[in-house]
Amino acid sequence: MLLALAGLALAADPAPSIPFEKYTLPNGLEVVLSHDARLPLVAVDIWYHVGAGYELPGRSGFAHLFEHIMFQGSRNVPEDQFFPILEGVGAPFVNGTTDFDRTNYLETVPSNQLELALWLESDRMGFLLDTLTQERLDNQKAVVRKERQQSTENVPYGVAEEQFFKLLFPAPHPYNGVVIGSHQDLEAATLDDVKAFFRTWYLPNNATLVICGDFEAQSTKALVEKYFGSIPSGAEPIITTQLAPPISSEKRLSTTDDVELPKLYMGWVSAPAFKPGDAELQLAASILADGKSSRLHRELVEKKQIAQSVKAYQYPLTFGSVFVVEVIGKKDMAPARLEAEAWAVVEAMRKTPPTQDELSRAWTQTKARVLRGLEELGGFSGKADVLNYYNHHVGDPGYLAADFARYDAVTPEAVTKALSEAIRPDNRVVVDVVPAPKTEGGAQ
């Protein structure tokens, strides 16, 4: 495979490394600098080490709520001007996302606007609460509740997917449900509750700032010190979340939804991100459902023609990953048939290792996706975000080459071993959806 990527140092076939420098300010803010002068752009990428997985019972949705509040203005940034200010200077990308394990804020700006981006990020880190009023909180609570309706309650299969995660991670585990949280918790959130959450987690000593692109190192360090150095650190956040409890017996839920086609979910709580078994299950999922040559596609979509589409993935998370098989069936297809046929495909690979060709193809596809992402300085899966991703999970922004080695070491036998140990009938969650007026069934 020939992939020419300027700005990456490539070792043997290919174990790329991203040049970087990491240091820490006295207030605990981690800073990662990565010079890349391909374009006159700089990506600013900040990760707060908090997501839905760090929320307490009755406080779901707080991390995502702050994803919205952080764009509403701070002491020196007028209300609703964060996007217009950056777009006005030609920023090609501005966004923020929340997941179970982290919240990130990303902007790519022209090189001569780096100082502006750093000022904006520092102002909301240090002075957001100065302007957080009850009125602003109520406004954003309403926005998030509407988003929940649009992203979960009123989209095909949305409620079923939420119930799927509730069965995988029973309360009080904070992965229970969806990142956006529940209506009840959002409505009950007081201004004091929300401010306390911010003071606990949105601290310089709980964040990592990555700057990647066309900049001069010494002047950039001076700017980082100027804008972030005076923000006080806080008490080290106490993480109370534990690994997801094992599922000891199969759980089932049958639901109906206002959809045209039936859908099946099968899921398992699996090896946490970067732990033994994680890489093996990611490659297993690729063999099962990545592309038209994958096993589930060939068997269910092409050969038996009972499915409209198939999907399999290992969703790597800190407190217990999720291995999922999803099948959207043909019209009027019984979920029981979809389940039996999909499980037969998984079961075959639990008993007999995949071929070396299948494994090599899965790893090549995975590797290609990573390398394509690295062609970008910023954005999702760009160089800045990859540096932050590895720093967040393993404490080393330069872990990419070691991560490639982790996948290179996977054998067909290791794939089958990981599947046979973690993916079993007795520890799975099965949720099916059939077309009918929307209702929710009960867990069995």
VOPAGU-2260 file (C-alpha; in pm, 1 decimal, decimal comma):
REM VOPAGU-2260
SITE   aa  ch    i         X         Y         Z
SITE  MET   A    0       0,0       0,0       0,0
SITE  LEU   A    1     149,7     332,6    -105,9
SITE  LEU   A    2      36,6     630,8      98,8
SITE  ALA   A    3     241,4     948,4      64,7
SITE  LEU   A    4     163,9    1178,0     355,1
SITE  ALA   A    5     359,4    1500,0     381,9
SITE  GLY   A    6     440,3    1601,8     737,8
SITE  LEU   A    7     456,8    1242,9     868,4
SITE  ALA   A    8     773,5    1055,5     937,9
SITE  LEU   A    9     713,4     704,3     803,0
SITE  ALA   A   10     897,8     397,7     923,6
SITE  ALA   A   11     858,1      48,4     781,8
SITE  ASP   A   12     521,6     -24,1     618,6
SITE  PRO   A   13     389,3     203,2     763,6
SITE  ALA   A   14     440,4     291,3    1130,6
SITE  PRO   A   15     387,8     667,0    1115,1
SITE  SER   A   16     493,9     908,7    1382,9
SITE  ILE   A   17     372,0    1264,9    1425,7
SITE  PRO   A   18     648,2    1496,7    1547,5
SITE  PHE   A   19     539,2    1674,0    1866,6
SITE  GLU   A   20     654,2    1841,1    2185,9
SITE  LYS   A   21     461,5    1800,1    2510,0
SITE  TYR   A   22     494,4    2011,0    2822,1
SITE  THR   A   23     281,1    2114,0    3118,4
SITE  LEU   A   24     208,3    2459,9    3255,0
SITE  PRO   A   25     239,4    2517,6    3631,8
SITE  ASN   A   26    -141,8    2514,5    3657,3
SITE  GLY   A   27    -151,0    2161,1    3515,0
SITE  LEU   A   28    -260,4    2232,9    3157,2
SITE  GLU   A   29     -98,2    1984,4    2922,0
SITE  VAL   A   30      20,1    2139,5    2596,4
SITE  VAL   A   31     116,6    1948,4    2281,8
SITE  LEU   A   32     278,4    2130,0    1988,3
SITE  SER   A   33     314,1    1969,8    1645,1
SITE  HIS   A   34     464,7    2173,1    1363,3
SITE  ASP   A   35     336,7    2112,6    1010,3
SITE  ALA   A   36     389,5    2388,3     753,1
SITE  ARG   A   37     210,0    2224,5     460,1
SITE  LEU   A   38     -62,9    2489,4     472,2
SITE  PRO   A   39     -87,0    2834,4     634,2
SITE  LEU   A   40    -331,3    2694,8     890,1
SITE  VAL   A   41    -323,9    2597,2    1255,9
SITE  ALA   A   42    -553,5    2350,5    1430,9
SITE  VAL   A   43    -637,5    2422,7    1794,5
SITE  ASP   A   44    -780,3    2115,8    1964,6
SITE  ILE   A   45    -862,2    2104,3    2335,8
SITE  TRP   A   46    -987,0    1798,2    2520,3
SITE  TYR   A   47   -1145,5    1817,6    2862,6
SITE  HIS   A   48   -1111,1    1481,0    3031,1
SITE  VAL   A   49   -1478,7    1451,1    3114,3
SITE  GLY   A   50   -1775,5    1304,4    2930,3
SITE  ALA   A   51   -2104,6    1137,5    3007,8
SITE  GLY   A   52   -1914,6     850,9    3171,6
SITE  TYR   A   53   -1809,7    1079,3    3458,1
SITE  GLU   A   54   -2156,8    1202,8    3549,2
SITE  LEU   A   55   -2330,8    1109,3    3871,6
SITE  PRO   A   56   -2680,9     958,1    3897,3
SITE  GLY   A   57   -2941,1    1226,6    3838,3
SITE  ARG   A   58   -2686,9    1444,2    3657,8
SITE  SER   A   59   -2691,1    1288,4    3311,1
SITE  GLY   A   60   -2634,6    1514,9    3014,0
SITE  PHE   A   61   -2423,3    1774,7    3195,8
SITE  ALA   A   62   -2110,8    1724,8    2981,8
SITE  HIS   A   63   -2312,7    1760,9    2662,7
SITE  LEU   A   64   -2497,5    2059,3    2806,4
SITE  PHE   A   65   -2164,4    2235,4    2848,2
SITE  GLU   A   66   -2075,9    2160,7    2488,1
SITE  HIS   A   67   -2357,4    2406,4    2409,1
SITE  ILE   A   68   -2294,3    2653,0    2690,9
SITE  MET   A   69   -1925,8    2686,7    2595,0
SITE  PHE   A   70   -2029,3    2851,0    2267,3
SITE  GLN   A   71   -2267,5    3101,1    2426,8
SITE  GLY   A   72   -2015,0    3356,4    2548,6
SITE  SER   A   73   -1783,6    3424,1    2842,2
SITE  ARG   A   74   -1650,3    3728,8    3026,3
SITE  ASN   A   75   -1487,0    3888,9    2722,4
SITE  VAL   A   76   -1672,2    3715,1    2438,3
SITE  PRO   A   77   -2019,9    3852,5    2361,1
SITE  GLU   A   78   -2316,5    3617,7    2361,6
SITE  ASP   A   79   -2339,4    3387,1    2058,2
SITE  GLN   A   80   -2029,3    3540,4    1897,2
SITE  PHE   A   81   -1784,4    3249,4    1919,8
SITE  PHE   A   82   -1870,5    3111,3    1575,8
SITE  PRO   A   83   -1911,7    3450,2    1402,7
SITE  ILE   A   84   -1574,9    3573,6    1532,0
SITE  LEU   A   85   -1388,0    3272,0    1398,8
SITE  GLU   A   86   -1581,6    3248,6    1074,3
SITE  GLY   A   87   -1518,1    3618,1    1021,8
SITE  VAL   A   88   -1142,1    3561,5    1007,2
SITE  GLY   A   89   -1171,5    3267,8     767,0
SITE  ALA   A   90   -1172,3    2968,2    1001,7
SITE  PRO   A   91   -1260,2    2666,4     783,7
SITE  PHE   A   92   -1362,7    2444,7    1077,7
SITE  VAL   A   93   -1516,8    2512,7    1420,2
SITE  ASN   A   94   -1692,3    2247,2    1627,1
SITE  GLY   A   95   -1721,4    2062,3    1955,4
SITE  THR   A   96   -1836,1    1712,9    2051,4
SITE  THR   A   97   -1915,0    1513,2    2362,6
SITE  ASP   A   98   -1873,2    1140,5    2410,7
SITE  PHE   A   99   -1886,2     905,9    2707,8
SITE  ASP   A  100   -1515,3     957,7    2780,8
SITE  ARG   A  101   -1433,8    1316,3    2681,1
SITE  THR   A  102   -1545,7    1653,2    2550,9
SITE  ASN   A  103   -1345,4    1824,3    2275,5
SITE  TYR   A  104   -1346,0    2163,7    2109,3
SITE  LEU   A  105   -1179,4    2209,4    1772,3
SITE  GLU   A  106   -1109,1    2498,8    1541,0
SITE  THR   A  107    -881,6    2537,0    1241,5
SITE  VAL   A  108    -776,2    2893,9    1171,1
SITE  PRO   A  109    -541,2    3081,5     938,6
SITE  SER   A  110    -192,2    3085,5    1090,3
SITE  ASN   A  111    -208,6    3457,1    1163,4
SITE  GLN   A  112    -524,3    3402,6    1373,6
SITE  LEU   A  113    -376,0    3153,9    1620,2
SITE  GLU   A  114    -370,6    3413,1    1897,2
SITE  LEU   A  115    -741,6    3478,2    1845,9
SITE  ALA   A  116    -824,3    3108,6    1880,7
SITE  LEU   A  117    -615,6    3074,8    2196,9
SITE  TRP   A  118    -780,8    3382,7    2349,4
SITE  LEU   A  119   -1128,5    3245,8    2277,4
SITE  GLU   A  120   -1050,1    2904,3    2426,8
SITE  SER   A  121    -884,4    3052,4    2734,6
SITE  ASP   A  122   -1169,1    3294,0    2799,1
SITE  ARG   A  123   -1427,0    3019,5    2817,7
SITE  MET   A  124   -1198,7    2796,7    3025,7
SITE  GLY   A  125   -1125,9    3069,2    3277,2
SITE  PHE   A  126   -1428,4    3298,1    3268,1
SITE  LEU   A  127   -1732,9    3110,6    3140,3
SITE  LEU   A  128   -1919,2    3117,5    3470,6
SITE  ASP   A  129   -1897,3    3496,0    3486,1
SITE  THR   A  130   -2179,4    3513,8    3231,7
SITE  LEU   A  131   -2371,2    3191,6    3300,7
SITE  THR   A  132   -2709,9    3314,2    3421,5
SITE  GLN   A  133   -3030,0    3128,4    3490,3
SITE  GLU   A  134   -3171,0    3268,3    3167,9
SITE  ARG   A  135   -2880,2    3135,9    2959,5
SITE  LEU   A  136   -2898,6    2799,0    3133,3
SITE  ASP   A  137   -3272,6    2768,5    3070,9
SITE  ASN   A  138   -3219,5    2861,7    2706,6
SITE  GLN   A  139   -2957,7    2592,5    2654,2
SITE  LYS   A  140   -3154,8    2331,6    2847,5
SITE  ALA   A  141   -3440,4    2392,6    2604,3
SITE  VAL   A  142   -3203,4    2365,0    2307,9
SITE  VAL   A  143   -3061,2    2035,9    2433,6
SITE  ARG   A  144   -3403,1    1891,0    2509,8
SITE  LYS   A  145   -3511,7    1975,3    2155,3
SITE  GLU   A  146   -3192,1    1817,0    2022,9
SITE  ARG   A  147   -3269,4    1504,3    2223,2
SITE  GLN   A  148   -3609,0    1484,6    2055,3
SITE  GLN   A  149   -3448,9    1528,2    1712,7
SITE  SER   A  150   -3156,0    1289,9    1769,8
SITE  THR   A  151   -3313,3    1016,0    1981,6
SITE  GLU   A  152   -3688,6    1025,4    2022,7
SITE  ASN   A  153   -3799,3    1124,4    1673,9
SITE  VAL   A  154   -3543,8     943,2    1457,7
SITE  PRO   A  155   -3582,6     587,0    1329,9
SITE  TYR   A  156   -3466,0     332,5    1587,5
SITE  GLY   A  157   -3346,0     610,9    1823,5
SITE  VAL   A  158   -3540,5     498,6    2129,5
SITE  ALA   A  159   -3438,6     137,1    2071,7
SITE  GLU   A  160   -3071,6     233,8    2064,0
SITE  GLU   A  161   -3106,8     418,9    2392,7
SITE  GLN   A  162   -3275,2     116,5    2548,9
SITE  PHE   A  163   -2997,9    -101,6    2407,0
SITE  PHE   A  164   -2737,7      96,6    2603,3
SITE  LYS   A  165   -2953,2      91,7    2914,3
SITE  LEU   A  166   -2948,9    -288,1    2906,1
SITE  LEU   A  167   -2575,7    -303,5    2835,6
SITE  PHE   A  168   -2494,0     -64,8    3120,6
SITE  PRO   A  169   -2755,6     -84,7    3396,2
SITE  ALA   A  170   -2794,8     222,1    3617,8
SITE  PRO   A  171   -2616,3     367,1    3806,1
SITE  HIS   A  172   -2340,1     313,8    3550,3
SITE  PRO   A  173   -2305,5     648,7    3366,9
SITE  TYR   A  174   -2290,6     483,1    3022,0
SITE  ASN   A  175   -2657,2     399,7    3086,9
SITE  GLY   A  176   -2856,4     558,9    2804,6
SITE  VAL   A  177   -2727,5     821,9    2563,0
SITE  VAL   A  178   -2466,6    1095,6    2598,9
SITE  ILE   A  179   -2726,9    1369,7    2566,8
SITE  GLY   A  180   -2888,6    1261,3    2894,7
SITE  SER   A  181   -3251,4    1238,8    2999,9
SITE  HIS   A  182   -3526,6    1501,0    2994,4
SITE  GLN   A  183   -3578,9    1455,4    3367,0
SITE  ASP   A  184   -3216,3    1519,0    3463,0
SITE  LEU   A  185   -3182,2    1817,6    3231,7
SITE  GLU   A  186   -3502,7    1973,1    3359,4
SITE  ALA   A  187   -3400,7    1918,8    3721,8
SITE  ALA   A  188   -3053,6    2072,7    3677,6
SITE  THR   A  189   -3014,2    2390,4    3880,9
SITE  LEU   A  190   -2773,5    2674,5    3814,5
SITE  ASP   A  191   -2571,2    2572,7    4120,5
SITE  ASP   A  192   -2557,7    2208,9    3999,9
SITE  VAL   A  193   -2427,4    2311,4    3660,5
SITE  LYS   A  194   -2170,8    2555,4    3798,3
SITE  ALA   A  195   -2041,3    2291,0    4038,1
SITE  PHE   A  196   -1996,7    2048,4    3749,9
SITE  PHE   A  197   -1795,9    2307,3    3557,2
SITE  ARG   A  198   -1575,1    2389,0    3856,5
SITE  THR   A  199   -1503,7    2019,0    3904,5
SITE  TRP   A  200   -1408,1    1922,9    3550,2
SITE  TYR   A  201   -1335,4    2223,2    3326,9
SITE  LEU   A  202    -998,9    2301,3    3478,1
SITE  PRO   A  203    -657,2    2356,1    3320,3
SITE  ASN   A  204    -532,4    2054,0    3515,3
SITE  ASN   A  205    -805,7    1841,4    3353,9
SITE  ALA   A  206    -745,6    1950,2    2993,5
SITE  THR   A  207    -499,7    1902,2    2710,7
SITE  LEU   A  208    -439,2    2167,7    2445,4
SITE  VAL   A  209    -298,5    2054,9    2110,4
SITE  ILE   A  210    -173,1    2306,3    1853,8
SITE  CYS   A  211     -88,3    2158,5    1516,2
SITE  GLY   A  212      12,5    2338,2    1198,6
SITE  ASP   A  213     209,1    2632,8    1068,3
SITE  PHE   A  214     336,5    2820,9    1375,0
SITE  GLU   A  215     661,0    2929,7    1538,4
SITE  ALA   A  216     726,6    2732,7    1856,4
SITE  GLN   A  217     869,0    2994,9    2090,9
SITE  SER   A  218     613,9    3265,2    2013,3
SITE  THR   A  219     334,4    3008,8    2042,3
SITE  LYS   A  220     456,0    2899,3    2385,3
SITE  ALA   A  221     453,0    3263,5    2490,3
SITE  LEU   A  222      91,6    3295,9    2369,8
SITE  VAL   A  223     -12,6    2981,2    2556,7
SITE  GLU   A  224     143,6    3118,7    2874,8
SITE  LYS   A  225     -17,2    3459,8    2818,0
SITE  TYR   A  226    -369,6    3328,7    2777,4
SITE  PHE   A  227    -375,8    3010,5    2988,3
SITE  GLY   A  228     -99,6    3050,9    3245,2
SITE  SER   A  229    -299,5    3268,5    3485,8
SITE  ILE   A  230    -607,4    3041,9    3495,4
SITE  PRO   A  231    -598,8    2875,9    3838,1
SITE  SER   A  232    -601,2    2500,5    3870,2
SITE  GLY   A  233    -850,9    2325,3    4090,1
SITE  ALA   A  234    -866,7    2014,8    4302,0
SITE  GLU   A  235    -782,6    1704,6    4103,2
SITE  PRO   A  236   -1118,2    1560,6    3992,7
SITE  ILE   A  237   -1209,9    1234,0    4161,8
SITE  ILE   A  238   -1316,6     969,9    3911,1
SITE  THR   A  239   -1567,8     735,7    4070,4
SITE  THR   A  240   -1674,5     542,9    3759,9
SITE  GLN   A  241   -1581,0     174,6    3767,2
SITE  LEU   A  242   -1557,9     -79,7    3487,3
SITE  ALA   A  243   -1894,8    -190,7    3358,1
SITE  PRO   A  244   -2032,4    -486,3    3554,9
SITE  PRO   A  245   -2025,5    -815,2    3363,5
SITE  ILE   A  246   -2350,5    -937,5    3213,1
SITE  SER   A  247   -2416,9   -1285,5    3351,2
SITE  SER   A  248   -2726,3   -1377,7    3149,9
SITE  GLU   A  249   -2880,4   -1278,2    2819,7
SITE  LYS   A  250   -3103,7    -969,0    2816,4
SITE  ARG   A  251   -3376,4    -907,1    2557,8
SITE  LEU   A  252   -3606,8    -627,3    2454,8
SITE  SER   A  253   -3864,6    -618,3    2175,6
SITE  THR   A  254   -3985,6    -278,0    2059,2
SITE  THR   A  255   -4192,0    -121,5    1784,9
SITE  ASP   A  256   -4122,9     198,6    1596,4
SITE  ASP   A  257   -4268,6     404,4    1315,7
SITE  VAL   A  258   -4025,6     261,4    1060,1
SITE  GLU   A  259   -4052,0      63,4     737,9
SITE  LEU   A  260   -3792,6    -205,9     807,7
SITE  PRO   A  261   -3716,2    -427,0    1108,8
SITE  LYS   A  262   -3384,6    -390,4    1286,3
SITE  LEU   A  263   -3180,8    -613,0    1515,8
SITE  TYR   A  264   -2915,0    -513,5    1768,3
SITE  MET   A  265   -2685,5    -765,9    1935,8
SITE  GLY   A  266   -2431,5    -626,5    2178,8
SITE  TRP   A  267   -2173,8    -720,1    2438,5
SITE  VAL   A  268   -1971,6    -526,5    2696,3
SITE  SER   A  269   -1616,6    -597,1    2582,5
SITE  ALA   A  270   -1252,5    -516,5    2650,4
SITE  PRO   A  271   -1194,4    -150,7    2745,3
SITE  ALA   A  272   -1009,2      72,8    2500,5
SITE  PHE   A  273    -645,0     -28,3    2450,5
SITE  LYS   A  274    -677,3    -331,4    2678,0
SITE  PRO   A  275    -611,0    -692,4    2562,6
SITE  GLY   A  276    -885,0    -800,6    2323,8
SITE  ASP   A  277    -977,0    -451,1    2203,3
SITE  ALA   A  278    -770,4    -457,5    1882,7
SITE  GLU   A  279    -873,8    -815,7    1811,2
SITE  LEU   A  280   -1242,4    -729,1    1838,5
SITE  GLN   A  281   -1203,5    -420,0    1621,6
SITE  LEU   A  282   -1054,8    -634,5    1346,3
SITE  ALA   A  283   -1319,2    -903,0    1401,4
SITE  ALA   A  284   -1591,0    -641,9    1347,3
SITE  SER   A  285   -1423,9    -532,3    1024,3
SITE  ILE   A  286   -1408,9    -891,0     896,5
SITE  LEU   A  287   -1775,8    -934,4     982,1
SITE  ALA   A  288   -1922,4    -622,3     824,7
SITE  ASP   A  289   -1672,6    -386,1     661,4
SITE  GLY   A  290   -1756,6    -373,7     292,7
SITE  LYS   A  291   -1929,8    -599,9      43,3
SITE  SER   A  292   -1674,0    -876,7      86,3
SITE  SER   A  293   -1742,3    -900,5     461,1
SITE  ARG   A  294   -1899,8   -1213,9     603,5
SITE  LEU   A  295   -2229,4   -1067,7     722,6
SITE  HIS   A  296   -2283,7    -875,9     399,2
SITE  ARG   A  297   -2212,9   -1178,3     181,3
SITE  GLU   A  298   -2433,2   -1410,7     384,2
SITE  LEU   A  299   -2730,4   -1192,9     484,4
SITE  VAL   A  300   -2745,6    -927,6     212,4
SITE  GLU   A  301   -2621,8   -1107,5     -97,5
SITE  LYS   A  302   -2669,5   -1481,0     -50,7
SITE  LYS   A  303   -2986,5   -1509,0     160,1
SITE  GLN   A  304   -3119,4   -1161,2      79,0
SITE  ILE   A  305   -3285,2   -1119,4     416,3
SITE  ALA   A  306   -3107,1    -796,6     514,2
SITE  GLN   A  307   -3099,5    -446,8     372,0
SITE  SER   A  308   -2772,0    -361,4     547,8
SITE  VAL   A  309   -2536,3    -489,9     816,2
SITE  LYS   A  310   -2296,3    -325,8    1056,5
SITE  ALA   A  311   -2049,8    -448,0    1319,6
SITE  TYR   A  312   -1814,6    -245,6    1534,6
SITE  GLN   A  313   -1613,4    -238,8    1853,8
SITE  TYR   A  314   -1688,1      95,1    2024,3
SITE  PRO   A  315   -1379,3     148,9    2242,2
SITE  LEU   A  316   -1452,1     309,8    2579,1
SITE  THR   A  317   -1262,5     352,6    2904,9
SITE  PHE   A  318   -1502,4     181,0    3142,8
SITE  GLY   A  319   -1605,4    -106,6    2914,7
SITE  SER   A  320   -1625,4    -107,4    2536,5
SITE  VAL   A  321   -1922,3    -230,2    2334,2
SITE  PHE   A  322   -1911,1    -488,0    2055,5
SITE  VAL   A  323   -2220,4    -451,4    1837,2
SITE  VAL   A  324   -2381,3    -628,7    1542,3
SITE  GLU   A  325   -2667,0    -440,4    1374,2
SITE  VAL   A  326   -2888,1    -576,1    1097,0
SITE  ILE   A  327   -3163,1    -388,7     913,6
SITE  GLY   A  328   -3385,6    -653,3     760,3
SITE  LYS   A  329   -3586,1    -663,8     443,6
SITE  LYS   A  330   -3950,7    -566,3     466,6
SITE  ASP   A  331   -4158,0    -805,2     681,8
SITE  MET   A  332   -3851,4   -1009,7     778,9
SITE  ALA   A  333   -3886,9   -1157,9    1127,5
SITE  PRO   A  334   -3622,8   -1038,4    1376,3
SITE  ALA   A  335   -3581,0   -1397,7    1497,0
SITE  ARG   A  336   -3460,3   -1496,7    1148,7
SITE  LEU   A  337   -3220,6   -1201,5    1135,1
SITE  GLU   A  338   -3083,8   -1295,1    1476,4
SITE  ALA   A  339   -3037,0   -1662,0    1395,2
SITE  GLU   A  340   -2859,0   -1595,9    1067,1
SITE  ALA   A  341   -2638,8   -1315,9    1204,4
SITE  TRP   A  342   -2540,2   -1519,2    1508,1
SITE  ALA   A  343   -2452,7   -1816,2    1287,3
SITE  VAL   A  344   -2198,7   -1596,6    1105,4
SITE  VAL   A  345   -2048,6   -1470,5    1431,1
SITE  GLU   A  346   -2048,8   -1820,7    1578,2
SITE  ALA   A  347   -1854,2   -1956,3    1281,1
SITE  MET   A  348   -1569,6   -1713,0    1350,3
SITE  ARG   A  349   -1583,2   -1790,9    1721,4
SITE  LYS   A  350   -1501,8   -2151,8    1634,9
SITE  THR   A  351   -1276,0   -2122,2    1330,7
SITE  PRO   A  352   -1016,0   -1847,9    1283,9
SITE  PRO   A  353   -1058,8   -1611,0     990,9
SITE  THR   A  354    -817,3   -1649,2     704,1
SITE  GLN   A  355    -496,6   -1448,3     698,6
SITE  ASP   A  356    -627,6   -1271,1     387,8
SITE  GLU   A  357    -941,9   -1161,5     574,7
SITE  LEU   A  358    -736,2   -1034,7     866,8
SITE  SER   A  359    -489,4    -851,7     641,6
SITE  ARG   A  360    -773,8    -686,7     450,4
SITE  ALA   A  361    -939,7    -575,7     776,3
SITE  TRP   A  362    -617,3    -424,5     906,3
SITE  THR   A  363    -545,3    -254,1     573,8
SITE  GLN   A  364    -892,2     -95,8     572,8
SITE  THR   A  365    -852,1      20,4     932,1
SITE  LYS   A  366    -504,1     156,6     869,4
SITE  ALA   A  367    -614,7     340,2     556,5
SITE  ARG   A  368    -891,5     520,6     748,0
SITE  VAL   A  369    -642,2     639,4    1008,2
SITE  LEU   A  370    -392,6     758,0     749,8
SITE  ARG   A  371    -656,8     939,4     547,9
SITE  GLY   A  372    -755,5    1127,7     859,8
SITE  LEU   A  373    -396,7    1230,7     920,6
SITE  GLU   A  374    -391,7    1415,7     591,2
SITE  GLU   A  375    -584,3    1690,1     773,4
SITE  LEU   A  376    -436,3    1915,1    1041,2
SITE  GLY   A  377    -757,7    1954,5    1238,8
SITE  GLY   A  378   -1114,5    1836,3    1245,5
SITE  PHE   A  379   -1231,6    1495,6    1352,9
SITE  SER   A  380    -955,9    1233,0    1311,0
SITE  GLY   A  381    -707,0    1497,6    1195,3
SITE  LYS   A  382    -353,5    1511,1    1331,6
SITE  ALA   A  383    -437,1    1737,9    1625,1
SITE  ASP   A  384    -728,1    1520,3    1733,7
SITE  VAL   A  385    -523,7    1200,8    1700,9
SITE  LEU   A  386    -253,4    1346,5    1926,5
SITE  ASN   A  387    -518,8    1436,2    2182,9
SITE  TYR   A  388    -690,4    1097,5    2149,9
SITE  TYR   A  389    -377,8     904,0    2236,3
SITE  ASN   A  390    -278,7    1145,7    2509,9
SITE  HIS   A  391    -622,9    1106,8    2667,1
SITE  HIS   A  392    -629,0     727,3    2662,2
SITE  VAL   A  393    -266,4     625,2    2717,0
SITE  GLY   A  394     -91,4     947,1    2822,7
SITE  ASP   A  395     131,0     952,0    2514,7
SITE  PRO   A  396      41,4    1172,7    2214,8
SITE  GLY   A  397     293,7     980,0    2005,5
SITE  TYR   A  398     134,6     639,3    2058,8
SITE  LEU   A  399      28,0     599,4    1695,9
SITE  ALA   A  400     319,5     376,5    1593,2
SITE  ALA   A  401     271,8     159,4    1901,8
SITE  ASP   A  402     -97,5     137,7    1822,2
SITE  PHE   A  403     -17,5      16,7    1471,7
SITE  ALA   A  404     209,7    -244,6    1626,4
SITE  ARG   A  405     -79,4    -357,5    1846,1
SITE  TYR   A  406    -285,2    -436,5    1536,6
SITE  ASP   A  407       8,6    -580,6    1343,6
SITE  ALA   A  408      51,3    -838,6    1620,8
SITE  VAL   A  409    -304,8    -973,3    1593,3
SITE  THR   A  410    -326,4   -1326,2    1451,0
SITE  PRO   A  411    -630,8   -1513,7    1316,4
SITE  GLU   A  412    -619,2   -1735,3    1623,9
SITE  ALA   A  413    -620,7   -1429,0    1851,3
SITE  VAL   A  414    -935,1   -1300,8    1681,0
SITE  THR   A  415   -1117,7   -1626,4    1746,0
SITE  LYS   A  416    -991,3   -1637,2    2105,4
SITE  ALA   A  417   -1118,3   -1283,7    2173,5
SITE  LEU   A  418   -1455,6   -1362,8    2017,7
SITE  SER   A  419   -1498,1   -1693,4    2199,2
SITE  GLU   A  420   -1415,4   -1538,6    2535,6
SITE  ALA   A  421   -1607,0   -1211,0    2514,2
SITE  ILE   A  422   -1886,3   -1265,2    2259,7
SITE  ARG   A  423   -2115,5   -1538,1    2389,3
SITE  PRO   A  424   -2489,9   -1610,7    2392,4
SITE  ASP   A  425   -2506,0   -1593,5    2771,6
SITE  ASN   A  426   -2366,7   -1239,5    2806,9
SITE  ARG   A  427   -2534,6   -1062,3    2518,8
SITE  VAL   A  428   -2803,8    -799,1    2487,3
SITE  VAL   A  429   -3053,5    -842,8    2202,4
SITE  VAL   A  430   -3292,9    -565,4    2100,8
SITE  ASP   A  431   -3523,9    -590,5    1802,9
SITE  VAL   A  432   -3745,5    -330,2    1639,5
SITE  VAL   A  433   -4045,1    -406,4    1418,6
SITE  PRO   A  434   -4258,5    -161,5    1220,0
SITE  ALA   A  435   -4570,5     -57,0    1414,1
SITE  PRO   A  436   -4690,0     242,2    1615,2
SITE  LYS   A  437   -4405,7     340,2    1847,4
SITE  THR   A  438   -4408,2     164,0    2184,5
SITE  GLU   A  439   -4145,3      27,9    2419,4
SITE  GLY   A  440   -4131,3    -332,3    2529,5
SITE  GLY   A  441   -3995,2    -463,4    2856,8
SITE  ALA   A  442   -3658,3    -616,8    2927,8
SITE  GLN   A  443   -3651,7    -988,7    2987,3
